[in-house]
Amino acid sequence: MRTGKKLPVRFFKNLLIFAAISIVAGCKNNDTRTDLDSPERGTIHISVDESFKPIIDSQIQVFEALY
């Protein structure tokens, strides 16, 4: 014979286990984002004031020389 208290406790216990499994299964480690953004590969858009253009151009030249 079942008592009234055991069914809700079992239900919430099963619900907690299901939620934990769902969270763990939903957490995938996608490393594709880090592969797209590296010093050797990727795209960057730089917006600066016209007065900083010589400085930025020299920085771009140094970066391209290194990589």
PQR file of N, CA, C, O and H, with PARSE charges and radii, in Angstrom:
ATOM      1  N   MET A   1       0.828  -1.173   0.000 -0.4000 1.5000
ATOM      2  CA  MET A   1       0.000   0.000   0.000 -0.0000 2.0000
ATOM      3  C   MET A   1       0.879   1.246   0.000  0.5500 1.7000
ATOM      4  O   MET A   1       1.803   1.347   0.808 -0.5500 1.4000
ATOM      5  N   ARG A   2       0.608   2.190  -0.888 -0.4000 1.5000
ATOM      6  CA  ARG A   2       1.393   3.413  -1.001 -0.0000 2.0000
ATOM      7  C   ARG A   2       0.879   4.474  -0.049  0.5500 1.7000
ATOM      8  O   ARG A   2      -0.320   4.612   0.195 -0.5500 1.4000
ATOM      9  H   ARG A   2      -0.142   2.108  -1.544  0.4000 1.0000
ATOM     10  N   THR A   3       1.828   5.205   0.470 -0.4000 1.5000
ATOM     11  CA  THR A   3       1.432   6.342   1.297 -0.0000 2.0000
ATOM     12  C   THR A   3       1.470   7.591   0.441  0.5500 1.7000
ATOM     13  O   THR A   3       2.103   7.595  -0.614 -0.5500 1.4000
ATOM     14  H   THR A   3       2.802   5.093   0.272  0.4000 1.0000
ATOM     15  N   GLY A   4       0.818   8.631   0.865 -0.4000 1.5000
ATOM     16  CA  GLY A   4       0.721   9.865   0.100 -0.0000 2.0000
ATOM     17  C   GLY A   4       2.037  10.615  -0.009  0.5500 1.7000
ATOM     18  O   GLY A   4       2.221  11.382  -0.955 -0.5500 1.4000
ATOM     19  H   GLY A   4       0.304   8.628   1.722  0.4000 1.0000
ATOM     20  N   LYS A   5       2.954  10.422   0.922 -0.4000 1.5000
ATOM     21  CA  LYS A   5       4.199  11.181   0.928 -0.0000 2.0000
ATOM     22  C   LYS A   5       5.265  10.580   0.016  0.5500 1.7000
ATOM     23  O   LYS A   5       6.089  11.324  -0.514 -0.5500 1.4000
ATOM     24  H   LYS A   5       2.804   9.799   1.690  0.4000 1.0000
ATOM     25  N   LYS A   6       5.280   9.286  -0.182 -0.4000 1.5000
ATOM     26  CA  LYS A   6       6.349   8.657  -0.957 -0.0000 2.0000
ATOM     27  C   LYS A   6       6.255   8.992  -2.442  0.5500 1.7000
ATOM     28  O   LYS A   6       7.288   9.133  -3.096 -0.5500 1.4000
ATOM     29  H   LYS A   6       4.611   8.681   0.250  0.4000 1.0000
ATOM     30  N   LEU A   7       5.075   9.120  -2.985 -0.4000 1.5000
ATOM     31  CA  LEU A   7       4.931   9.415  -4.398 -0.0000 2.0000
ATOM     32  C   LEU A   7       5.496  10.795  -4.743  0.5500 1.7000
ATOM     33  O   LEU A   7       6.258  10.879  -5.706 -0.5500 1.4000
ATOM     34  H   LEU A   7       4.235   9.005  -2.454  0.4000 1.0000
ATOM     35  N   PRO A   8       5.186  11.870  -4.040 -0.5600 1.5000
ATOM     36  CA  PRO A   8       5.780  13.160  -4.385  0.2800 2.0000
ATOM     37  C   PRO A   8       7.295  13.192  -4.183  0.5500 1.7000
ATOM     38  O   PRO A   8       8.003  13.828  -4.964 -0.5500 1.4000
ATOM     39  N   VAL A   9       7.800  12.523  -3.156 -0.4000 1.5000
ATOM     40  CA  VAL A   9       9.243  12.505  -2.927 -0.0000 2.0000
ATOM     41  C   VAL A   9       9.926  11.774  -4.071  0.5500 1.7000
ATOM     42  O   VAL A   9      10.935  12.246  -4.594 -0.5500 1.4000
ATOM     43  H   VAL A   9       7.225  12.007  -2.522  0.4000 1.0000
ATOM     44  N   ARG A  10       9.390  10.639  -4.460 -0.4000 1.5000
ATOM     45  CA  ARG A  10       9.959   9.883  -5.579 -0.0000 2.0000
ATOM     46  C   ARG A  10       9.852  10.698  -6.865  0.5500 1.7000
ATOM     47  O   ARG A  10      10.790  10.722  -7.662 -0.5500 1.4000
ATOM     48  H   ARG A  10       8.570  10.256  -4.035  0.4000 1.0000
ATOM     49  N   PHE A  11       8.723  11.361  -7.071 -0.4000 1.5000
ATOM     50  CA  PHE A  11       8.537  12.175  -8.263 -0.0000 2.0000
ATOM     51  C   PHE A  11       9.577  13.286  -8.327  0.5500 1.7000
ATOM     52  O   PHE A  11      10.192  13.485  -9.375 -0.5500 1.4000
ATOM     53  H   PHE A  11       7.961  11.341  -6.424  0.4000 1.0000
ATOM     54  N   PHE A  12       9.787  14.008  -7.244 -0.4000 1.5000
ATOM     55  CA  PHE A  12      10.752  15.105  -7.238 -0.0000 2.0000
ATOM     56  C   PHE A  12      12.187  14.591  -7.348  0.5500 1.7000
ATOM     57  O   PHE A  12      13.039  15.256  -7.937 -0.5500 1.4000
ATOM     58  H   PHE A  12       9.287  13.846  -6.393  0.4000 1.0000
ATOM     59  N   LYS A  13      12.451  13.437  -6.795 -0.4000 1.5000
ATOM     60  CA  LYS A  13      13.776  12.837  -6.924 -0.0000 2.0000
ATOM     61  C   LYS A  13      14.051  12.475  -8.380  0.5500 1.7000
ATOM     62  O   LYS A  13      15.128  12.760  -8.903 -0.5500 1.4000
ATOM     63  H   LYS A  13      11.759  12.897  -6.317  0.4000 1.0000
ATOM     64  N   ASN A  14      13.076  11.847  -9.030 -0.4000 1.5000
ATOM     65  CA  ASN A  14      13.217  11.508 -10.449 -0.0000 2.0000
ATOM     66  C   ASN A  14      13.316  12.761 -11.318  0.5500 1.7000
ATOM     67  O   ASN A  14      14.079  12.797 -12.283 -0.5500 1.4000
ATOM     68  H   ASN A  14      12.201  11.615  -8.605  0.4000 1.0000
ATOM     69  N   LEU A  15      12.551  13.772 -10.973 -0.4000 1.5000
ATOM     70  CA  LEU A  15      12.603  15.032 -11.714 -0.0000 2.0000
ATOM     71  C   LEU A  15      13.970  15.681 -11.580  0.5500 1.7000
ATOM     72  O   LEU A  15      14.493  16.215 -12.558 -0.5500 1.4000
ATOM     73  H   LEU A  15      11.931  13.743 -10.189  0.4000 1.0000
ATOM     74  N   LEU A  16      14.553  15.648 -10.409 -0.4000 1.5000
ATOM     75  CA  LEU A  16      15.878  16.205 -10.176 -0.0000 2.0000
ATOM     76  C   LEU A  16      16.938  15.444 -10.960  0.5500 1.7000
ATOM     77  O   LEU A  16      17.838  16.054 -11.537 -0.5500 1.4000
ATOM     78  H   LEU A  16      14.128  15.214  -9.615  0.4000 1.0000
ATOM     79  N   ILE A  17      16.840  14.135 -10.984 -0.4000 1.5000
ATOM     80  CA  ILE A  17      17.787  13.318 -11.749 -0.0000 2.0000
ATOM     81  C   ILE A  17      17.644  13.614 -13.242  0.5500 1.7000
ATOM     82  O   ILE A  17      18.645  13.760 -13.943 -0.5500 1.4000
ATOM     83  H   ILE A  17      16.109  13.640 -10.514  0.4000 1.0000
ATOM     84  N   PHE A  18      16.424  13.702 -13.723 -0.4000 1.5000
ATOM     85  CA  PHE A  18      16.191  14.014 -15.139 -0.0000 2.0000
ATOM     86  C   PHE A  18      16.746  15.389 -15.489  0.5500 1.7000
ATOM     87  O   PHE A  18      17.364  15.554 -16.541 -0.5500 1.4000
ATOM     88  H   PHE A  18      15.611  13.583 -13.153  0.4000 1.0000
ATOM     89  N   ALA A  19      16.537  16.375 -14.626 -0.4000 1.5000
ATOM     90  CA  ALA A  19      17.043  17.722 -14.884 -0.0000 2.0000
ATOM     91  C   ALA A  19      18.569  17.737 -14.911  0.5500 1.7000
ATOM     92  O   ALA A  19      19.168  18.399 -15.758 -0.5500 1.4000
ATOM     93  H   ALA A  19      16.035  16.241 -13.771  0.4000 1.0000
ATOM     94  N   ALA A  20      19.193  17.017 -13.995 -0.4000 1.5000
ATOM     95  CA  ALA A  20      20.660  16.964 -13.959 -0.0000 2.0000
ATOM     96  C   ALA A  20      21.213  16.301 -15.214  0.5500 1.7000
ATOM     97  O   ALA A  20      22.198  16.776 -15.779 -0.5500 1.4000
ATOM     98  H   ALA A  20      18.706  16.479 -13.307  0.4000 1.0000
ATOM     99  N   ILE A  21      20.597  15.217 -15.655 -0.4000 1.5000
ATOM    100  CA  ILE A  21      21.040  14.543 -16.873 -0.0000 2.0000
ATOM    101  C   ILE A  21      20.837  15.449 -18.087  0.5500 1.7000
ATOM    102  O   ILE A  21      21.688  15.487 -18.976 -0.5500 1.4000
ATOM    103  H   ILE A  21      19.797  14.831 -15.196  0.4000 1.0000
ATOM    104  N   SER A  22      19.741  16.163 -18.135 -0.4000 1.5000
ATOM    105  CA  SER A  22      19.469  17.062 -19.254 -0.0000 2.0000
ATOM    106  C   SER A  22      20.486  18.196 -19.317  0.5500 1.7000
ATOM    107  O   SER A  22      20.936  18.571 -20.400 -0.5500 1.4000
ATOM    108  H   SER A  22      19.049  16.132 -17.414  0.4000 1.0000
ATOM    109  N   ILE A  23      20.844  18.735 -18.174 -0.4000 1.5000
ATOM    110  CA  ILE A  23      21.822  19.828 -18.137 -0.0000 2.0000
ATOM    111  C   ILE A  23      23.191  19.328 -18.581  0.5500 1.7000
ATOM    112  O   ILE A  23      23.868  19.988 -19.368 -0.5500 1.4000
ATOM    113  H   ILE A  23      20.478  18.431 -17.294  0.4000 1.0000
ATOM    114  N   VAL A  24      23.596  18.177 -18.087 -0.4000 1.5000
ATOM    115  CA  VAL A  24      24.900  17.626 -18.461 -0.0000 2.0000
ATOM    116  C   VAL A  24      24.924  17.267 -19.943  0.5500 1.7000
ATOM    117  O   VAL A  24      25.924  17.511 -20.618 -0.5500 1.4000
ATOM    118  H   VAL A  24      23.046  17.640 -17.447  0.4000 1.0000
ATOM    119  N   ALA A  25      23.855  16.698 -20.455 -0.4000 1.5000
ATOM    120  CA  ALA A  25      23.805  16.317 -21.867 -0.0000 2.0000
ATOM    121  C   ALA A  25      23.763  17.541 -22.770  0.5500 1.7000
ATOM    122  O   ALA A  25      24.254  17.489 -23.897 -0.5500 1.4000
ATOM    123  H   ALA A  25      23.042  16.500 -19.907  0.4000 1.0000
ATOM    124  N   GLY A  26      23.191  18.632 -22.301 -0.4000 1.5000
ATOM    125  CA  GLY A  26      23.083  19.839 -23.110 -0.0000 2.0000
ATOM    126  C   GLY A  26      24.336  20.676 -23.133  0.5500 1.7000
ATOM    127  O   GLY A  26      24.445  21.592 -23.949 -0.5500 1.4000
ATOM    128  H   GLY A  26      22.792  18.674 -21.385  0.4000 1.0000
ATOM    129  N   CYS A  27      25.285  20.395 -22.267 -0.4000 1.5000
ATOM    130  CA  CYS A  27      26.514  21.183 -22.210 -0.0000 2.0000
ATOM    131  C   CYS A  27      27.566  20.553 -23.105  0.5500 1.7000
ATOM    132  O   CYS A  27      28.332  19.694 -22.670 -0.5500 1.4000
ATOM    133  H   CYS A  27      25.197  19.651 -21.605  0.4000 1.0000
ATOM    134  N   LYS A  28      27.597  20.980 -24.346 -0.4000 1.5000
ATOM    135  CA  LYS A  28      28.618  20.499 -25.273 -0.0000 2.0000
ATOM    136  C   LYS A  28      29.766  21.487 -25.267  0.5500 1.7000
ATOM    137  O   LYS A  28      29.559  22.693 -25.127 -0.5500 1.4000
ATOM    138  H   LYS A  28      26.975  21.678 -24.700  0.4000 1.0000
ATOM    139  N   ASN A  29      30.956  20.984 -25.416 -0.4000 1.5000
ATOM    140  CA  ASN A  29      32.127  21.843 -25.487 -0.0000 2.0000
ATOM    141  C   ASN A  29      32.441  22.082 -26.958  0.5500 1.7000
ATOM    142  O   ASN A  29      33.077  21.253 -27.610 -0.5500 1.4000
ATOM    143  H   ASN A  29      31.124  20.005 -25.530  0.4000 1.0000
ATOM    144  N   ASN A  30      31.994  23.216 -27.471 -0.4000 1.5000
ATOM    145  CA  ASN A  30      32.219  23.570 -28.856 -0.0000 2.0000
ATOM    146  C   ASN A  30      33.457  24.445 -28.951  0.5500 1.7000
ATOM    147  O   ASN A  30      33.425  25.610 -28.555 -0.5500 1.4000
ATOM    148  H   ASN A  30      31.478  23.889 -26.941  0.4000 1.0000
ATOM    149  N   ASP A  31      34.543  23.899 -29.472 -0.4000 1.5000
ATOM    150  CA  ASP A  31      35.787  24.653 -29.608 -0.0000 2.0000
ATOM    151  C   ASP A  31      35.919  25.307 -30.976  0.5500 1.7000
ATOM    152  O   ASP A  31      36.991  25.814 -31.306 -0.5500 1.4000
ATOM    153  H   ASP A  31      34.569  22.952 -29.794  0.4000 1.0000
ATOM    154  N   THR A  32      34.876  25.309 -31.771 -0.4000 1.5000
ATOM    155  CA  THR A  32      34.976  25.899 -33.103 -0.0000 2.0000
ATOM    156  C   THR A  32      35.123  27.412 -33.024  0.5500 1.7000
ATOM    157  O   THR A  32      35.727  28.008 -33.916 -0.5500 1.4000
ATOM    158  H   THR A  32      34.005  24.897 -31.503  0.4000 1.0000
ATOM    159  N   ARG A  33      34.607  28.036 -32.017 -0.4000 1.5000
ATOM    160  CA  ARG A  33      34.714  29.493 -31.867 -0.0000 2.0000
ATOM    161  C   ARG A  33      36.160  29.895 -31.632  0.5500 1.7000
ATOM    162  O   ARG A  33      36.607  30.895 -32.194 -0.5500 1.4000
ATOM    163  H   ARG A  33      34.116  27.552 -31.292  0.4000 1.0000
ATOM    164  N   THR A  34      36.904  29.160 -30.828 -0.4000 1.5000
ATOM    165  CA  THR A  34      38.292  29.494 -30.554 -0.0000 2.0000
ATOM    166  C   THR A  34      39.172  29.239 -31.762  0.5500 1.7000
ATOM    167  O   THR A  34      40.208  29.887 -31.913 -0.5500 1.4000
ATOM    168  H   THR A  34      36.541  28.347 -30.371  0.4000 1.0000
ATOM    169  N   ASP A  35      38.780  28.301 -32.636 -0.4000 1.5000
ATOM    170  CA  ASP A  35      39.570  28.041 -33.836 -0.0000 2.0000
ATOM    171  C   ASP A  35      39.473  29.179 -34.837  0.5500 1.7000
ATOM    172  O   ASP A  35      40.398  29.387 -35.621 -0.5500 1.4000
ATOM    173  H   ASP A  35      37.939  27.775 -32.513  0.4000 1.0000
ATOM    174  N   LEU A  36      38.380  29.913 -34.828 -0.4000 1.5000
ATOM    175  CA  LEU A  36      38.193  30.974 -35.800 -0.0000 2.0000
ATOM    176  C   LEU A  36      38.963  32.241 -35.447  0.5500 1.7000
ATOM    177  O   LEU A  36      39.244  33.053 -36.329 -0.5500 1.4000
ATOM    178  H   LEU A  36      37.628  29.743 -34.191  0.4000 1.0000
ATOM    179  N   ASP A  37      39.300  32.418 -34.211 -0.4000 1.5000
ATOM    180  CA  ASP A  37      39.920  33.652 -33.766 -0.0000 2.0000
ATOM    181  C   ASP A  37      41.295  33.360 -33.175  0.5500 1.7000
ATOM    182  O   ASP A  37      41.416  33.024 -31.997 -0.5500 1.4000
ATOM    183  H   ASP A  37      39.072  31.758 -33.495  0.4000 1.0000
ATOM    184  N   SER A  38      42.330  33.491 -34.005 -0.4000 1.5000
ATOM    185  CA  SER A  38      43.687  33.253 -33.551 -0.0000 2.0000
ATOM    186  C   SER A  38      44.604  34.235 -34.266  0.5500 1.7000
ATOM    187  O   SER A  38      44.177  34.862 -35.236 -0.5500 1.4000
ATOM    188  H   SER A  38      42.231  33.764 -34.962  0.4000 1.0000
ATOM    189  N   PRO A  39      45.844  34.392 -33.824 -0.5600 1.5000
ATOM    190  CA  PRO A  39      46.752  35.312 -34.510  0.2800 2.0000
ATOM    191  C   PRO A  39      47.035  34.914 -35.956  0.5500 1.7000
ATOM    192  O   PRO A  39      47.330  35.775 -36.785 -0.5500 1.4000
ATOM    193  N   GLU A  40      46.950  33.630 -36.266 -0.4000 1.5000
ATOM    194  CA  GLU A  40      47.254  33.184 -37.616 -0.0000 2.0000
ATOM    195  C   GLU A  40      46.054  33.239 -38.554  0.5500 1.7000
ATOM    196  O   GLU A  40      46.231  33.240 -39.772 -0.5500 1.4000
ATOM    197  H   GLU A  40      46.711  32.931 -35.593  0.4000 1.0000
ATOM    198  N   ARG A  41      44.839  33.285 -38.016 -0.4000 1.5000
ATOM    199  CA  ARG A  41      43.659  33.207 -38.850 -0.0000 2.0000
ATOM    200  C   ARG A  41      42.543  34.035 -38.242  0.5500 1.7000
ATOM    201  O   ARG A  41      42.394  34.088 -37.021 -0.5500 1.4000
ATOM    202  H   ARG A  41      44.695  33.284 -37.026  0.4000 1.0000
ATOM    203  N   GLY A  42      41.761  34.680 -39.092 -0.4000 1.5000
ATOM    204  CA  GLY A  42      40.624  35.446 -38.627 -0.0000 2.0000
ATOM    205  C   GLY A  42      40.556  36.801 -39.304  0.5500 1.7000
ATOM    206  O   GLY A  42      41.420  37.147 -40.110 -0.5500 1.4000
ATOM    207  H   GLY A  42      41.882  34.637 -40.083  0.4000 1.0000
ATOM    208  N   THR A  43      39.542  37.555 -38.978 -0.4000 1.5000
ATOM    209  CA  THR A  43      39.339  38.875 -39.546 -0.0000 2.0000
ATOM    210  C   THR A  43      39.015  39.838 -38.417  0.5500 1.7000
ATOM    211  O   THR A  43      38.275  39.509 -37.490 -0.5500 1.4000
ATOM    212  H   THR A  43      38.841  37.274 -38.324  0.4000 1.0000
ATOM    213  N   ILE A  44      39.578  41.026 -38.513 -0.4000 1.5000
ATOM    214  CA  ILE A  44      39.268  42.062 -37.542 -0.0000 2.0000
ATOM    215  C   ILE A  44      39.020  43.362 -38.289  0.5500 1.7000
ATOM    216  O   ILE A  44      39.713  43.671 -39.259 -0.5500 1.4000
ATOM    217  H   ILE A  44      40.179  41.293 -39.266  0.4000 1.0000
ATOM    218  N   HIS A  45      38.053  44.105 -37.847 -0.4000 1.5000
ATOM    219  CA  HIS A  45      37.734  45.407 -38.420 -0.0000 2.0000
ATOM    220  C   HIS A  45      38.116  46.460 -37.392  0.5500 1.7000
ATOM    221  O   HIS A  45      37.649  46.434 -36.253 -0.5500 1.4000
ATOM    222  H   HIS A  45      37.490  43.855 -37.059  0.4000 1.0000
ATOM    223  N   ILE A  46      38.968  47.384 -37.810 -0.4000 1.5000
ATOM    224  CA  ILE A  46      39.463  48.413 -36.904 -0.0000 2.0000
ATOM    225  C   ILE A  46      38.912  49.758 -37.350  0.5500 1.7000
ATOM    226  O   ILE A  46      39.038  50.128 -38.517 -0.5500 1.4000
ATOM    227  H   ILE A  46      39.347  47.405 -38.735  0.4000 1.0000
ATOM    228  N   SER A  47      38.309  50.481 -36.435 -0.4000 1.5000
ATOM    229  CA  SER A  47      37.809  51.826 -36.712 -0.0000 2.0000
ATOM    230  C   SER A  47      38.517  52.789 -35.768  0.5500 1.7000
ATOM    231  O   SER A  47      38.394  52.693 -34.547 -0.5500 1.4000
ATOM    232  H   SER A  47      38.207  50.180 -35.487  0.4000 1.0000
ATOM    233  N   VAL A  48      39.262  53.720 -36.362 -0.4000 1.5000
ATOM    234  CA  VAL A  48      39.966  54.720 -35.564 -0.0000 2.0000
ATOM    235  C   VAL A  48      39.796  56.084 -36.212  0.5500 1.7000
ATOM    236  O   VAL A  48      39.383  56.197 -37.366 -0.5500 1.4000
ATOM    237  H   VAL A  48      39.362  53.798 -37.354  0.4000 1.0000
ATOM    238  N   ASP A  49      40.120  57.099 -35.456 -0.4000 1.5000
ATOM    239  CA  ASP A  49      40.101  58.455 -35.968 -0.0000 2.0000
ATOM    240  C   ASP A  49      41.198  58.603 -37.028  0.5500 1.7000
ATOM    241  O   ASP A  49      42.213  57.907 -36.983 -0.5500 1.4000
ATOM    242  H   ASP A  49      40.456  57.007 -34.519  0.4000 1.0000
ATOM    243  N   GLU A  50      40.987  59.504 -37.969 -0.4000 1.5000
ATOM    244  CA  GLU A  50      41.942  59.714 -39.061 -0.0000 2.0000
ATOM    245  C   GLU A  50      43.317  60.127 -38.541  0.5500 1.7000
ATOM    246  O   GLU A  50      44.325  59.841 -39.188 -0.5500 1.4000
ATOM    247  H   GLU A  50      40.162  60.069 -38.006  0.4000 1.0000
ATOM    248  N   SER A  51      43.379  60.782 -37.408 -0.4000 1.5000
ATOM    249  CA  SER A  51      44.672  61.229 -36.866 -0.0000 2.0000
ATOM    250  C   SER A  51      45.520  60.057 -36.353  0.5500 1.7000
ATOM    251  O   SER A  51      46.738  60.192 -36.233 -0.5500 1.4000
ATOM    252  H   SER A  51      42.561  61.015 -36.883  0.4000 1.0000
ATOM    253  N   PHE A  52      44.898  58.913 -36.050 -0.4000 1.5000
ATOM    254  CA  PHE A  52      45.627  57.739 -35.570 -0.0000 2.0000
ATOM    255  C   PHE A  52      46.044  56.798 -36.704  0.5500 1.7000
ATOM    256  O   PHE A  52      46.680  55.776 -36.447 -0.5500 1.4000
ATOM    257  H   PHE A  52      43.909  58.803 -36.147  0.4000 1.0000
ATOM    258  N   LYS A  53      45.699  57.122 -37.946 -0.4000 1.5000
ATOM    259  CA  LYS A  53      45.988  56.232 -39.070 -0.0000 2.0000
ATOM    260  C   LYS A  53      47.466  55.865 -39.191  0.5500 1.7000
ATOM    261  O   LYS A  53      47.757  54.686 -39.394 -0.5500 1.4000
ATOM    262  H   LYS A  53      45.182  57.953 -38.155  0.4000 1.0000
ATOM    263  N   PRO A  54      48.426  56.797 -39.079 -0.5600 1.5000
ATOM    264  CA  PRO A  54      49.841  56.392 -39.176  0.2800 2.0000
ATOM    265  C   PRO A  54      50.256  55.411 -38.074  0.5500 1.7000
ATOM    266  O   PRO A  54      51.033  54.490 -38.327 -0.5500 1.4000
ATOM    267  N   ILE A  55      49.756  55.598 -36.886 -0.4000 1.5000
ATOM    268  CA  ILE A  55      50.095  54.709 -35.771 -0.0000 2.0000
ATOM    269  C   ILE A  55      49.511  53.315 -36.003  0.5500 1.7000
ATOM    270  O   ILE A  55      50.194  52.308 -35.813 -0.5500 1.4000
ATOM    271  H   ILE A  55      49.125  56.346 -36.680  0.4000 1.0000
ATOM    272  N   ILE A  56      48.257  53.267 -36.412 -0.4000 1.5000
ATOM    273  CA  ILE A  56      47.599  51.983 -36.662 -0.0000 2.0000
ATOM    274  C   ILE A  56      48.249  51.269 -37.844  0.5500 1.7000
ATOM    275  O   ILE A  56      48.421  50.051 -37.814 -0.5500 1.4000
ATOM    276  H   ILE A  56      47.703  54.085 -36.567  0.4000 1.0000
ATOM    277  N   ASP A  57      48.606  52.017 -38.878 -0.4000 1.5000
ATOM    278  CA  ASP A  57      49.286  51.397 -40.020 -0.0000 2.0000
ATOM    279  C   ASP A  57      50.610  50.763 -39.607  0.5500 1.7000
ATOM    280  O   ASP A  57      50.949  49.673 -40.069 -0.5500 1.4000
ATOM    281  H   ASP A  57      48.466  53.007 -38.903  0.4000 1.0000
ATOM    282  N   SER A  58      51.354  51.438 -38.744 -0.4000 1.5000
ATOM    283  CA  SER A  58      52.615  50.850 -38.286 -0.0000 2.0000
ATOM    284  C   SER A  58      52.365  49.622 -37.412  0.5500 1.7000
ATOM    285  O   SER A  58      53.129  48.658 -37.476 -0.5500 1.4000
ATOM    286  H   SER A  58      51.078  52.324 -38.369  0.4000 1.0000
ATOM    287  N   GLN A  59      51.322  49.641 -36.608 -0.4000 1.5000
ATOM    288  CA  GLN A  59      50.980  48.475 -35.793 -0.0000 2.0000
ATOM    289  C   GLN A  59      50.569  47.290 -36.674  0.5500 1.7000
ATOM    290  O   GLN A  59      50.924  46.147 -36.386 -0.5500 1.4000
ATOM    291  H   GLN A  59      50.702  50.424 -36.556  0.4000 1.0000
ATOM    292  N   ILE A  60      49.837  47.561 -37.727 -0.4000 1.5000
ATOM    293  CA  ILE A  60      49.436  46.500 -38.657 -0.0000 2.0000
ATOM    294  C   ILE A  60      50.662  45.913 -39.341  0.5500 1.7000
ATOM    295  O   ILE A  60      50.747  44.696 -39.507 -0.5500 1.4000
ATOM    296  H   ILE A  60      49.550  48.489 -37.961  0.4000 1.0000
ATOM    297  N   GLN A  61      51.605  46.746 -39.738 -0.4000 1.5000
ATOM    298  CA  GLN A  61      52.830  46.258 -40.375 -0.0000 2.0000
ATOM    299  C   GLN A  61      53.633  45.365 -39.429  0.5500 1.7000
ATOM    300  O   GLN A  61      54.155  44.331 -39.846 -0.5500 1.4000
ATOM    301  H   GLN A  61      51.536  47.735 -39.602  0.4000 1.0000
ATOM    302  N   VAL A  62      53.732  45.756 -38.166 -0.4000 1.5000
ATOM    303  CA  VAL A  62      54.453  44.934 -37.190 -0.0000 2.0000
ATOM    304  C   VAL A  62      53.739  43.604 -36.987  0.5500 1.7000
ATOM    305  O   VAL A  62      54.379  42.554 -36.943 -0.5500 1.4000
ATOM    306  H   VAL A  62      53.308  46.595 -37.827  0.4000 1.0000
ATOM    307  N   PHE A  63      52.441  43.647 -36.866 -0.4000 1.5000
ATOM    308  CA  PHE A  63      51.678  42.400 -36.688 -0.0000 2.0000
ATOM    309  C   PHE A  63      51.877  41.472 -37.873  0.5500 1.7000
ATOM    310  O   PHE A  63      52.147  40.284 -37.697 -0.5500 1.4000
ATOM    311  H   PHE A  63      51.921  44.500 -36.902  0.4000 1.0000
ATOM    312  N   GLU A  64      51.746  42.007 -39.076 -0.4000 1.5000
ATOM    313  CA  GLU A  64      51.885  41.170 -40.266 -0.0000 2.0000
ATOM    314  C   GLU A  64      53.304  40.641 -40.418  0.5500 1.7000
ATOM    315  O   GLU A  64      53.499  39.556 -40.966 -0.5500 1.4000
ATOM    316  H   GLU A  64      51.526  42.972 -39.220  0.4000 1.0000
ATOM    317  N   ALA A  65      54.291  41.383 -39.945 -0.4000 1.5000
ATOM    318  CA  ALA A  65      55.686  40.899 -40.005 -0.0000 2.0000
ATOM    319  C   ALA A  65      55.886  39.742 -39.036  0.5500 1.7000
ATOM    320  O   ALA A  65      56.625  38.802 -39.332 -0.5500 1.4000
ATOM    321  H   ALA A  65      54.131  42.264 -39.500  0.4000 1.0000
ATOM    322  N   LEU A  66      55.238  39.806 -37.894 -0.4000 1.5000
ATOM    323  CA  LEU A  66      55.388  38.746 -36.889 -0.0000 2.0000
ATOM    324  C   LEU A  66      54.610  37.484 -37.278  0.5500 1.7000
ATOM    325  O   LEU A  66      55.075  36.367 -37.048 -0.5500 1.4000
ATOM    326  H   LEU A  66      54.638  40.569 -37.654  0.4000 1.0000
ATOM    327  N   TYR A  67      53.447  37.666 -37.859 -0.4000 1.5000
ATOM    328  CA  TYR A  67      52.585  36.517 -38.175 -0.0000 2.0000
ATOM    329  C   TYR A  67      52.470  36.341 -39.669  0.5500 1.7000
ATOM    330  O   TYR A  67      51.788  35.428 -40.133 -0.5500 1.4000
ATOM    331  H   TYR A  67      53.069  38.573 -38.046  0.4000 1.0000
TER
END
